[in-house]
Amino acid sequence: MAETAKEAGLTHIFQDGKTTPVDLTKTSTDALGKDFDDEIGFGQYRVVPLEHAEGVATIVGGGVHHVAHFVKKVTQVNADTGTKDTLLSENTSGNRVFPAAETSNELGVMQKIVQADDLDLKSGRESAAKSGTWEYDDGKDSHIGSGDCWFVGGIPQLAVTVWVGGKEKKVELKLKDGRDMFGASVPGEIWRQVLNNSTKALDMKQADFPDRISTGDPTKFGNGVAPPPQAPQNNGNCFLGVIGAGCDNNGGQNNGGQNNGGQNNGGQNGGTNGGTVGVPGTNGGNNGNGGQNNDVTVVPGQGATNGGNGG
């Protein structure tokens, strides 16, 4: 997964508890496998918000990576002709890093996440996203709260990453009513507002993602490893997974049905695990509101701009 994040456009990832990031461009693939677990996209490891948005832009852009930049080109008026001459121009052509079919499958899953979180954009505009939360544990009681929350994704022309967390150190994130904050709540609302306002201000035409192409093997986990075989059960009247009065339902919905062989491991997770770069960032904007900081980074289809607005 670290190699996938690198291909998507991330340059730095922080290991747990470390203040100095690992430079992915200077680290071998073998070393990355030792530095990080497989599930990078679930928030365990922090990344810089701008790089995060660049990685997300690769996903919503159909698997084509563009280097984030602030200046597209520099021009100068020619004193003799009065025309504008280009002095320097950014390379905005991009390069494909993920197969189009696999990316379309992933986007198909991510579109359903927006719908499930009730964060659809105005006018039925298609969008795809992933929410995320990483825990906060102060060690004082059994309650594990939320320490980092984010919502990332976008539309075919624009990617947006929203992270909410502590600017200097991790703080416990709460809603106004005292409940734990999650990625689909405050970050999700910010994400939707940024996209709705941006598309209106830029007068963006509605664009659809490509049709979903199912890829992968539905009999395997999202990491490509086949699930372990289920041991025969003999509890009460249960024999070889056949449901009976004393059977613990290993052959039905729980292990052989929807959870392991169906939607969770063969379906949705197989899509999202393929390269979602959903990790919170460390570079916040202006700190406020009890130590929390909202950092919004927007990446157009061929570049990036960094808002860095504190909340």
C-alpha positions as CSV (number, residue, x, y, z in Angstrom):
1,M,0.0,0.0,0.0
2,A,2.9,2.4,0.6
3,E,4.1,1.8,-3.0
4,T,0.5,2.5,-4.2
5,A,0.4,5.8,-2.2
6,K,3.8,6.7,-3.8
7,E,2.5,6.1,-7.3
8,A,-0.6,8.1,-6.6
9,G,1.5,11.1,-5.7
10,L,2.3,11.0,-2.0
11,T,5.9,11.8,-1.0
12,H,5.9,11.6,2.8
13,I,4.1,9.4,5.3
14,F,4.6,9.6,9.1
15,Q,5.0,6.4,11.1
16,D,3.0,6.0,14.3
17,G,4.3,8.5,16.9
18,K,7.1,9.8,14.7
19,T,7.5,13.5,14.0
20,T,9.8,13.0,11.0
21,P,8.2,11.5,7.9
22,V,9.5,8.8,5.7
23,D,10.5,10.1,2.3
24,L,8.9,7.7,-0.2
25,T,11.0,8.8,-3.1
26,K,14.2,7.8,-1.2
27,T,13.0,4.6,0.3
28,S,13.0,1.2,-1.4
29,T,9.8,-0.9,-1.8
30,D,11.2,-3.5,0.6
31,A,11.9,-0.9,3.3
32,L,8.4,0.6,2.9
33,G,6.9,-2.8,3.5
34,K,8.7,-2.9,6.9
35,D,7.9,0.7,7.8
36,F,4.1,0.4,7.2
37,D,1.3,-2.1,7.5
38,D,-0.9,-2.9,4.5
39,E,-3.9,-0.7,5.5
40,I,-2.4,2.7,5.0
41,G,-5.6,4.2,3.6
42,F,-7.6,3.9,6.9
43,G,-5.9,6.7,8.7
44,Q,-3.2,5.1,10.9
45,Y,-0.4,7.1,9.2
46,R,-0.5,10.8,8.7
47,V,0.4,12.6,5.4
48,V,0.7,16.2,4.3
49,P,-2.8,17.5,3.2
50,L,-1.5,18.8,-0.2
51,E,0.1,15.5,-1.0
52,H,-3.1,13.8,0.2
53,A,-5.2,15.8,-2.2
54,E,-2.7,15.0,-5.0
55,G,-3.2,11.3,-4.4
56,V,-7.0,11.6,-4.3
57,A,-6.9,13.6,-7.5
58,T,-5.2,10.6,-9.1
59,I,-8.2,8.4,-8.1
60,V,-11.0,10.8,-9.2
61,G,-8.9,11.5,-12.4
62,G,-9.3,7.9,-13.4
63,G,-5.8,6.7,-12.4
64,V,-3.8,9.5,-14.1
65,H,-1.4,11.4,-11.9
66,H,-0.6,15.1,-12.2
67,V,2.1,16.8,-10.1
68,A,0.6,19.4,-7.8
69,H,1.7,22.9,-8.5
70,F,0.7,26.4,-7.7
71,V,1.7,28.3,-10.9
72,K,0.6,26.9,-14.2
73,K,2.6,29.2,-16.3
74,V,4.5,32.5,-16.3
75,T,4.0,35.0,-19.2
76,Q,5.5,38.3,-20.1
77,V,4.2,41.0,-22.5
78,N,6.6,41.4,-25.5
79,A,7.5,45.1,-25.6
80,D,7.9,45.0,-29.4
81,T,4.8,43.0,-30.5
82,G,2.5,43.5,-27.5
83,T,1.8,39.8,-27.3
84,K,2.2,37.6,-24.3
85,D,5.2,35.2,-24.4
86,T,5.3,32.2,-22.1
87,L,8.5,32.2,-20.1
88,L,7.8,29.0,-18.1
89,S,5.1,26.4,-18.2
90,E,4.2,23.5,-15.9
91,N,3.9,20.1,-17.5
92,T,0.2,19.3,-17.1
93,S,0.0,16.2,-19.3
94,G,0.0,13.7,-16.5
95,N,0.9,10.0,-16.6
96,R,-1.2,6.9,-16.0
97,V,-0.3,5.1,-12.8
98,F,-3.4,2.9,-12.2
99,P,-5.4,0.9,-14.8
100,A,-8.5,2.7,-15.9
101,A,-10.7,-0.4,-15.3
102,E,-9.5,-0.9,-11.7
103,T,-9.9,2.8,-10.9
104,S,-13.5,2.8,-12.3
105,N,-14.3,-0.1,-10.0
106,E,-12.9,1.8,-7.1
107,L,-14.8,4.9,-8.0
108,G,-18.0,2.8,-8.2
109,V,-17.6,1.9,-4.6
110,M,-16.6,5.4,-3.5
111,Q,-19.8,6.9,-5.2
112,K,-21.9,4.7,-2.9
113,I,-20.1,6.1,0.2
114,V,-21.2,9.6,-0.7
115,Q,-24.8,8.3,-0.9
116,A,-24.6,6.3,2.3
117,D,-23.3,9.4,4.2
118,D,-26.1,11.6,2.7
119,L,-23.5,14.0,1.3
120,D,-24.7,14.2,-2.3
121,L,-23.8,17.3,-4.2
122,K,-26.3,19.8,-5.7
123,S,-28.1,19.2,-9.0
124,G,-27.3,15.5,-8.9
125,R,-23.6,16.0,-9.7
126,E,-21.7,12.7,-9.5
127,S,-19.1,12.5,-6.8
128,A,-16.9,9.9,-5.1
129,A,-15.4,10.0,-1.6
130,K,-14.1,8.1,1.4
131,S,-14.5,9.0,5.1
132,G,-12.0,8.2,7.7
133,T,-11.4,8.4,11.5
134,W,-8.4,7.5,13.7
135,E,-8.8,7.1,17.4
136,Y,-7.8,9.2,20.3
137,D,-6.9,7.5,23.6
138,D,-5.9,9.5,26.6
139,G,-5.4,6.4,28.7
140,K,-7.7,7.7,31.5
141,D,-10.7,5.5,30.8
142,S,-12.0,2.8,28.6
143,H,-13.4,5.3,26.0
144,I,-11.6,5.6,22.7
145,G,-12.5,8.8,21.0
146,S,-11.6,10.4,17.7
147,G,-8.3,12.1,17.1
148,D,-8.2,12.6,13.3
149,C,-11.2,12.9,11.0
150,W,-11.3,13.4,7.3
151,F,-13.4,13.2,4.2
152,V,-11.6,12.9,0.8
153,G,-12.8,12.6,-2.8
154,G,-14.3,14.8,-5.5
155,I,-15.7,15.0,-9.0
156,P,-14.0,14.1,-12.3
157,Q,-12.6,17.7,-12.6
158,L,-11.8,18.5,-8.9
159,A,-10.5,16.7,-5.9
160,V,-10.9,17.9,-2.3
161,T,-9.3,16.7,0.9
162,V,-10.7,17.8,4.3
163,W,-8.9,17.0,7.5
164,V,-9.9,18.0,11.1
165,G,-7.5,17.4,13.9
166,G,-5.0,18.9,16.3
167,K,-2.5,21.3,14.8
168,E,0.4,20.6,17.1
169,K,-0.7,17.4,18.8
170,K,-3.7,15.1,18.7
171,V,-6.8,16.3,20.5
172,E,-10.1,14.5,21.1
173,L,-12.6,15.7,18.5
174,K,-16.2,16.2,19.6
175,L,-19.4,17.5,18.0
176,K,-21.3,20.4,19.6
177,D,-23.6,17.9,21.4
178,G,-20.7,16.1,22.9
179,R,-20.7,13.0,20.7
180,D,-17.5,11.8,19.0
181,M,-16.8,13.3,15.7
182,F,-16.4,11.1,12.6
183,G,-15.2,11.7,9.1
184,A,-18.6,11.9,7.5
185,S,-19.9,14.5,10.0
186,V,-18.0,17.9,10.1
187,P,-15.3,17.0,7.5
188,G,-18.0,15.6,5.2
189,E,-20.1,18.8,5.5
190,I,-17.0,21.0,4.8
191,W,-16.2,18.8,1.8
192,R,-19.6,19.1,0.3
193,Q,-19.7,22.8,0.8
194,V,-16.3,23.4,-0.8
195,L,-17.3,21.4,-3.8
196,N,-20.8,23.0,-4.2
197,N,-19.3,26.5,-3.9
198,S,-16.3,25.7,-6.1
199,T,-18.3,24.2,-9.0
200,K,-20.7,27.2,-8.8
201,A,-17.9,29.8,-8.7
202,L,-16.0,28.2,-11.5
203,D,-19.2,27.4,-13.5
204,M,-18.1,23.8,-14.0
205,K,-20.1,21.7,-16.3
206,Q,-21.4,18.4,-14.9
207,A,-19.3,15.5,-15.7
208,D,-19.8,11.8,-15.0
209,F,-17.3,9.2,-13.9
210,P,-16.7,6.3,-16.4
211,D,-19.0,3.3,-16.2
212,R,-17.9,0.9,-13.5
213,I,-15.9,-2.2,-14.7
214,S,-15.9,-5.0,-12.2
215,T,-12.3,-6.2,-11.6
216,G,-10.6,-8.5,-9.2
217,D,-11.5,-11.9,-7.9
218,P,-14.6,-12.0,-5.7
219,T,-13.4,-15.1,-3.9
220,K,-10.4,-13.2,-2.5
221,F,-9.9,-10.4,0.1
222,G,-9.0,-6.9,-1.2
223,N,-5.3,-7.6,-0.6
224,G,-5.4,-10.5,-3.1
225,V,-5.1,-13.2,-0.5
226,A,-7.7,-16.0,-0.4
227,P,-9.6,-16.2,2.8
228,P,-8.8,-19.2,5.1
229,P,-10.9,-22.3,4.7
230,Q,-13.7,-22.7,7.2
231,A,-13.2,-25.6,9.6
232,P,-16.1,-28.2,9.8
233,Q,-18.4,-27.5,12.6
234,N,-20.0,-30.1,14.9
235,N,-22.0,-28.1,17.5
236,G,-25.2,-29.9,18.5
237,N,-27.0,-30.8,15.3
238,C,-24.6,-28.9,13.1
239,F,-22.4,-31.0,10.8
240,L,-20.0,-29.6,8.1
241,G,-21.6,-26.2,8.2
242,V,-25.2,-27.4,7.8
243,I,-27.4,-25.3,10.0
244,G,-29.1,-27.1,12.8
245,A,-30.4,-26.5,16.3
246,G,-26.9,-26.2,17.7
247,C,-25.1,-24.7,14.7
248,D,-23.3,-21.4,15.0
249,N,-24.1,-20.4,11.4
250,N,-20.7,-20.6,9.9
251,G,-22.0,-21.6,6.5
252,G,-24.6,-18.9,6.3
253,Q,-24.6,-15.1,6.3
254,N,-21.7,-14.6,8.8
255,N,-18.7,-16.5,7.4
256,G,-19.8,-18.1,4.1
257,G,-22.3,-15.5,3.1
258,Q,-22.4,-11.7,3.0
259,N,-19.5,-10.8,5.3
260,N,-16.6,-12.9,4.1
261,G,-17.6,-14.1,0.7
262,G,-19.9,-11.4,-0.3
263,Q,-20.1,-7.6,-0.1
264,N,-17.5,-6.8,2.6
265,N,-14.4,-8.7,1.6
266,G,-15.1,-9.7,-2.0
267,G,-16.9,-6.5,-3.0
268,Q,-16.6,-3.1,-1.4
269,N,-13.3,-3.7,0.4
270,G,-11.8,-5.1,-2.7
271,G,-12.5,-1.8,-4.4
272,T,-11.4,0.6,-1.8
273,N,-8.3,-1.2,-0.7
274,G,-6.9,-0.9,-4.2
275,G,-5.4,2.5,-3.8
276,T,-7.5,4.9,-1.8
277,V,-5.2,7.4,-0.1
278,G,-7.5,8.3,2.7
279,V,-5.1,9.4,5.5
280,P,-5.2,12.5,7.6
281,G,-2.6,15.3,7.2
282,T,-0.3,17.1,9.6
283,N,0.0,20.5,8.1
284,G,-3.0,22.4,9.4
285,G,-4.0,26.0,8.8
286,N,-4.7,28.4,11.5
287,N,-5.4,26.9,14.9
288,G,-8.6,27.7,16.7
289,N,-11.8,26.4,18.4
290,G,-10.2,24.6,21.3
291,G,-7.1,23.4,19.6
292,Q,-8.9,21.9,16.5
293,N,-7.7,22.8,13.0
294,N,-9.5,22.4,9.7
295,D,-7.3,22.1,6.7
296,V,-8.9,22.1,3.2
297,T,-6.8,21.3,0.2
298,V,-8.3,21.5,-3.3
299,V,-6.6,19.9,-6.3
300,P,-7.9,20.6,-9.8
301,G,-7.7,17.9,-12.4
302,Q,-4.3,19.1,-13.5
303,G,-2.8,20.6,-10.4
304,A,-3.5,21.8,-6.9
305,T,-4.1,24.8,-4.7
306,N,-3.8,24.7,-0.9
307,G,-6.4,26.6,1.1
308,G,-5.0,25.9,4.6
309,N,-7.9,27.7,6.4
310,G,-8.0,27.1,10.1
311,G,-11.2,26.7,12.0
